[in-house]
Amino acid sequence: MHSNEPMPSTSNISKNFWRYTIPSIAAMMVNGLYQIVDGIFVGYYVGYQGLAAINMAWPITFVLSGLGLMIGIGSGALISIARGEQNQLNAQRAFNTGLILTFIISCLSFTAFTFFGDYFLQLQGAQQNIKHLALDYVSTFGNAAFITVLAGAMPMLIRNDDSPKIATTLLVIGALTNILLDYVFLGLMGWELKGAAIATLIAQGITCVGGLIYFCSQYSTLKLKISLPDFSLSESNKIMVLGSSALIMYLYGSFVVALHNYQFMIYGTELTVGAFAIVGYMMTMYYLVAEGIGEGLQPPVSYYYGAKQPQHIRQTLILAMKTTVIAGIAWFLLLTSFPSTLISLFNSSNSALTLEATQGIRLHLFAMFLDGFIVLATMYFMSVNQASKALVISISNMLIQLPFLYFLPKLLGVVGVWLTMPVSTMVLSCIVAVIVWRDINKRCKPLNSLDNQDPLID
């Protein structure tokens, strides 16, 4: 289950990549079931208003997962770099600081949710019953912020301790628990969105407890022995800087969904927001794959960076990019071939909702494979300790949509809202591709000048 040996520099690049990527994709897909299963049960037992409500609550609660991933990615990158340098002391220091930082950020999150949750819903245009349902969901997550933040960080910490299978197993157990409890709390007890939130939190709690047990076990090279003197301000700054791009990606998702909700309430109806929720779940299924590939890319690339092996970095990156783009195109073709079948997972009888969601899939998701590429580029720069570039890409991904989201709806109405994301993603991906290409070529240039033979084998 676990090996204390460092990742060998001469090992097969493809094998190393898939060793981390397959469990990472599985972990992300399983983790995504929390959100997707909630949507399925809400769609069936609450209806389109429930879908609209959870889509307005989601941008708020999603930030908690982003904070957890920020800590997990930042700490994990430092842990893997230290392992590549054969420095166990630095790896343990990064781990200790990450856990303490999780507690501090959770306390701040609880305060923010308590005082501003209602306000964030109003900004999206939530009214009456939708606002009431959404506030139940938001306040429940806010009261247990520590669980969600730690659950976001824990799989990355375990994975960077060279135990990706254990991380995936814990997430699978949590996801299965969430499915069962969703049925109990929504289907049998009728607790609506509050029941969905409680089910998710219990499942995330199982992942947290399992992770803490792992770090107290013989399988872990990092040990759970935390005290306040272990907290390093400089180390926490490194963690937040390295992981900030991951947080920005989550903030980007929250920001974009919130703005789309607001525009759909202006140019459409509550039904349109419900359809947008369904389309969002469809995109989430691919986005989880892309993020899983990115997270699988991080441990080996960070190791190769620490071990000063740029050609291995290049080979791993190219393999990851091919995988991400192919997966995105394949998923879009499947969605457009069988839209009604997939939409029926969230909608049992509302034909108007099905028609609106079908249009949304075709207009909103045709360029999602490029969004996956941007995610991968961001993770690449985090992995090679270039947090500033990763942060710029993440912020640009958010800001570039603003002018499109303002002008396109004025010209095309609801269709313009649907088209905002793919059009802006196409523009940004052209710029990001140039940045990544120049960086990887510059990184490999000293080796290429000594050896004209390209070691890449397609």
Secondary structure, 3 states (H helix, E strand, C coil): CCCCCCCCCCCCHHHHHHHHHHHHHHHHHHHHHHHHHHHHHHHHHCCHHHHHHHHHHHHHHHHHHHHHHHHHHHHHHHHHHHHHCCCHHHHHHHHHHHHHHHHHHHHHHHHHHHHHHHHHHHHCCCCHHHHHHHHHHHHHHHHCHHHHHHHHHHHHHHHHCCCHHHHHHHHHHHHHHHHHHHHHHHHHCCCHHHHHHHHHHHHHHHHHHHHHHHHCCCCCCCCCCCCHHHCCHHHHHHHHHHHHHHHHHHHHHHHHHHHHHHHHHHHCCHHHHHHHHHHHHHHHHHHHHHHHHHHHHHHHHHHHHHCCCHHHHHHHHHHHHHHHHHHHHHHHHHHHHCHHHHHCCCCCCCHHHHHHHHHHHHHHCCCHHHHHHHHHHHHHHHHCCCHHHHHHHHHHHHHCHHHHHHHHHHHHCHHHHHHHHHHHHHHHHHHHHHHHHHHHHHHHHHHHHHCCCCCCCC
